Amino acid sequence: MKYITPILLFSIFFVACKKNATQNLQQNLLVGKWQVINDSSSITGSLNGFNGSSNYIGTSNDYYNFTSNENLFVREGQSLDTATYTLSLSNEQVNILYSYTGGIYISGNAAQPFNITNLTINHLTLTLPENGPTPEGYLHRVINLQK
């Protein structure tokens, strides 16, 4: 009976360290400059009749640069965007809070919670979950990046 408390404390410490190590690994994998492979989006179910899709193919000048201090710098075409980001506690989502989009300051910022559907040492896929029904419809976006 006297060994239960030390075993329980060790177990809690081990689980806490493992979770922190997993979060640090995800953060370390995410940090760096990623080249844009493609950035695709689509709108469906629009009440105003606008449904469509686009697929931007990245060039050698396009990037997503995730810094270790949770800043994000994005260049796609002529657009230079500035944002901050945070990883969710489960490391399954990166929340991007844009300050500038297309070179234009956004008052109050615009947050987008992307699911991390693939993250390896050289490949990252971010997927914006479909939003609920709005007059603009359902927006779906997938960003594929590589190092």
C-alpha positions as CSV (number, residue, x, y, z in Angstrom):
1,M,0.0,0.0,0.0
2,K,2.9,2.4,0.8
3,Y,4.1,2.0,-2.8
4,I,0.9,3.2,-4.5
5,T,1.6,6.9,-3.9
6,P,5.1,6.9,-5.5
7,I,3.9,4.8,-8.4
8,L,0.9,7.1,-9.0
9,L,3.1,10.2,-8.9
10,F,5.6,8.6,-11.3
11,S,2.8,7.7,-13.7
12,I,1.4,11.2,-13.7
13,F,4.9,12.6,-14.2
14,F,5.6,10.2,-17.1
15,V,2.3,11.0,-18.9
16,A,2.8,14.8,-18.4
17,C,6.4,14.6,-19.8
18,K,5.3,12.5,-22.7
19,K,2.5,15.0,-23.6
20,N,5.0,17.9,-23.4
21,A,7.5,16.0,-25.5
22,T,4.9,15.4,-28.1
23,Q,3.9,19.1,-28.2
24,N,7.5,20.1,-28.5
25,L,8.1,17.7,-31.3
26,Q,5.1,19.0,-33.2
27,Q,6.2,22.6,-32.6
28,N,9.7,21.7,-33.8
29,L,8.4,20.0,-36.9
30,L,6.2,23.0,-37.7
31,V,8.8,25.7,-37.3
32,G,10.6,26.7,-40.4
33,K,10.1,28.0,-43.9
34,W,7.8,25.9,-46.0
35,Q,7.4,26.2,-49.8
36,V,3.8,26.3,-51.1
37,I,2.9,23.3,-53.3
38,N,-0.7,24.4,-53.7
39,D,-3.5,26.3,-51.9
40,S,-6.9,25.2,-53.0
41,S,-10.3,26.5,-51.8
42,S,-13.9,26.0,-52.8
43,I,-17.3,27.5,-51.9
44,T,-20.4,25.4,-52.1
45,G,-24.0,25.9,-51.1
46,S,-23.9,29.6,-51.5
47,L,-27.3,31.4,-51.1
48,N,-26.2,34.2,-53.4
49,G,-25.4,31.8,-56.3
50,F,-21.6,32.0,-56.1
51,N,-20.1,28.6,-56.0
52,G,-16.6,28.0,-57.2
53,S,-13.2,26.8,-56.6
54,S,-9.6,27.8,-57.1
55,N,-6.2,26.1,-56.9
56,Y,-3.2,28.3,-56.5
57,I,0.0,26.5,-57.5
58,G,3.0,27.8,-55.6
59,T,6.2,29.2,-57.1
60,S,9.7,29.1,-55.7
61,N,9.0,32.6,-54.2
62,D,5.9,31.4,-52.2
63,Y,6.3,30.3,-48.5
64,Y,4.8,29.9,-45.1
65,N,7.4,30.8,-42.5
66,F,6.5,29.5,-39.0
67,T,8.8,31.0,-36.4
68,S,9.6,29.6,-33.0
69,N,8.0,32.6,-31.3
70,E,4.6,31.8,-32.9
71,N,4.8,34.4,-35.7
72,L,3.8,33.4,-39.3
73,F,4.8,35.1,-42.5
74,V,3.1,34.1,-45.7
75,R,3.8,35.0,-49.3
76,E,1.6,33.7,-52.1
77,G,2.0,35.6,-55.4
78,Q,2.0,39.3,-54.7
79,S,0.3,38.8,-51.2
80,L,2.5,39.2,-48.1
81,D,0.6,38.3,-45.0
82,T,1.5,38.5,-41.3
83,A,-0.1,36.4,-38.6
84,T,0.5,34.7,-35.3
85,Y,-0.3,31.0,-34.6
86,T,-0.8,28.6,-31.8
87,L,-0.9,24.9,-31.7
88,S,-4.0,23.3,-30.0
89,L,-3.3,21.2,-26.9
90,S,-3.9,18.1,-28.9
91,N,-1.5,19.2,-31.6
92,E,-4.1,18.4,-34.2
93,Q,-4.9,22.0,-35.0
94,V,-2.9,25.2,-35.7
95,N,-4.9,28.4,-35.1
96,I,-3.7,31.2,-37.4
97,L,-4.6,34.8,-36.4
98,Y,-4.1,37.1,-39.4
99,S,-3.1,40.7,-38.9
100,Y,-2.5,41.4,-42.5
101,T,-4.1,39.7,-45.5
102,G,-3.0,40.6,-49.0
103,G,-1.0,43.5,-47.5
104,I,-4.1,45.0,-45.9
105,Y,-4.4,45.4,-42.2
106,I,-7.4,43.6,-40.7
107,S,-9.0,45.5,-37.8
108,G,-9.7,43.0,-35.0
109,N,-7.8,40.2,-36.8
110,A,-9.2,37.1,-38.5
111,A,-8.7,33.7,-36.9
112,Q,-8.7,30.5,-38.9
113,P,-8.4,27.1,-37.2
114,F,-6.6,24.7,-39.6
115,N,-6.5,21.0,-38.9
116,I,-3.0,19.5,-39.3
117,T,-3.9,16.6,-41.5
118,N,-0.2,15.7,-42.3
119,L,3.0,16.8,-40.6
120,T,6.4,15.2,-41.3
121,I,9.9,16.6,-41.5
122,N,9.3,17.7,-45.1
123,H,5.5,17.8,-45.7
124,L,2.7,19.8,-44.1
125,T,-1.0,19.8,-45.0
126,L,-3.4,22.2,-43.4
127,T,-7.1,21.8,-43.9
128,L,-9.7,24.4,-42.9
129,P,-12.7,22.5,-41.7
130,E,-16.0,23.4,-43.5
131,N,-17.7,26.2,-41.7
132,G,-21.4,26.1,-40.9
133,P,-24.0,27.2,-43.5
134,T,-23.7,30.9,-44.1
135,P,-25.1,33.1,-46.9
136,E,-21.6,32.8,-48.5
137,G,-21.9,29.0,-48.4
138,Y,-19.4,26.4,-47.1
139,L,-15.7,27.3,-47.5
140,H,-13.2,24.4,-47.7
141,R,-9.5,25.1,-48.0
142,V,-6.4,22.8,-48.2
143,I,-2.8,24.1,-48.1
144,N,0.0,21.7,-49.1
145,L,3.5,22.8,-48.1
146,Q,7.0,21.2,-48.3
147,K,10.5,21.9,-47.0
